[in-house]
Amino acid sequence: MAPTKVNPDNRGERRTGWRNKLRDKYRLVILNEDTFEEKLSFKLSRLNVFVVAGTIAIILIFFTTYLIAFTPLREFIPGYGGTTVSREYYDLQLRVDSLGDALANRDLYIRNIRAVISGEEVETIDQRLLPGDSVRNANAGEVSYRRSREDSLLRAEYERENRYTLSTEPLTQVKRDVPLGKINFYTPVKGIITNRFNASGNHYGIDIAAKRGDAVKAAYDGIVFFSEWTAETGHVIAVQHTGGIVTVYKHNSVLLRRQGSFVRAGESIAIIGSTGEYTTGPHLHFELWINSTPVDPEKYLTF
């Protein structure tokens, strides 16, 4: 059988055939189906079709990427969360935690009020849960606690002032059935009295001018039943003591104890300030109530 000769020109034609096909011209004609009238016609090639289709695909990919990365529409794409949504979730979580703390404090406050009325022992609030003292470890799901710098300074000041005070009474023990004349009240703050008690003038306490930032101390052992902001008197904290005694501290800049907290005499509960509408400078407005009647604090305390 004789060998077949291959023409070198045919091999070249095979190599360039597919390139020529890409450049072959075609005409796309749009006709009227009824009259066969030519409406539109386009001169095309395979290469032009590939180029146009690739360009359109690139434009669509770029446009889609832009929508996802730089517009709010990305929040509607399943599985793609934006920073705004994450921030809203975080804020909602903080609100839920705050509501839980508020409910726990309210329940503790109610139980302590019942305990005071019935003469039973009161519960103490965990001081580690004060604002600014807790840090949540999101990865471990645990809560670790640390003291803030302000809290550490106040604790150091209190310990320095009371380092020689001897007491064998437990922290959670409330003095009961102590005659009013034998109660040794602790002076809330040292300063100058600028406005004295005047029940007829609706001034049910005394104003004590003091340095801004000084600590306000609890006058006696008791339970905080009010620790809120008011428009007229700013940050106010009030403590319920045994024997129908209530002390009120107004115009503070910061409140250090929350509702339901048990405090001892001399313990820091607030910081001197000048908050509220009825204030002209840094001072403490201190009120002493006995059996729902305001009395002159100067008759029971030394300022």
C-alpha positions, 0 to 999 in steps of 0.5 A: 500500500503506497504512503499518502502524501500530506500537503503542507498547505493543508496543514496551514489551512487547518491551523488558521481555519478556526481563526477565520471562522471567528472572523466570518461575517454573518447577517442577523435579519429581523423580518415581518412574519406576515409580509417578510419585510426587513425591519432590522439587520445586523452584520455580526461575527463570532468574535464580535458576539464573544466580545459583546457578551464578555463585556456585558458579563464584566459590567454586570459583575462590576455592578453587582459587586458595587451594590453589595459592597457600597449600598444598603441593598447588601442588607437584603441579601441573605447571609450578608449582614451590614454594620448597621444591623450588627450595631442594632443587634448589639444595642438591643442586647444591651437594652435586654441586659439593662432591663434584666438588671432593673428587674433584679434590682426591683425585686431585691428592693421589694424583698428588702423593704419587706425585710425591714418592715418585718424585722428580718435580715436584708439581702445585699446587692452584689457590688460587682454589678455596679456600673463600669465594674463588669466586663463581658467576655463574649468569646468565653461567654463568661463575666469577669469583674474589675474595679473602675479607677473612680471606684478604687479611689473612693474605696481608698478614701473611705478606708483611709478615713475609717482605718481606726474604726472598730466594728464587730457588726457584720456588713449584712446586719441591720441595727434594729430597735435602736432609740432615735436618741442613741443613733450616731449619724454619720455626717454626709459631707463636711462643708459650710451650711448655706441654707438652713432648714425651713419647713414653712418655706418648703425647704425641708433640708439644709444646703451644704457647700462643698468641693466638687468631686467630694464623696457623699457618705450615708448618714446611717445603715439602710437600703437605697430605695431611690436612685434616679435623675430628676429635672429639679434636683438632679441626681438624687439618692434616698436611703430607708433606715430602721425606725421610720428614718429616711435620708435624702441626698440631692444635686449629686453629679454621680450616684454610686449605689442603685435601688436595692443596695444595702449601705452602711453609715459612712459608706460613699453613695454619691459625688458632690455636684451641681445638677438640677434646676434648683442649684447655684453651685456645687453643694449637697441638699440633705434631708432627714425624715422621721416617721414621714415628717421632715426634721431639722438635720442640725438637731441630730448631726454635726456639720 
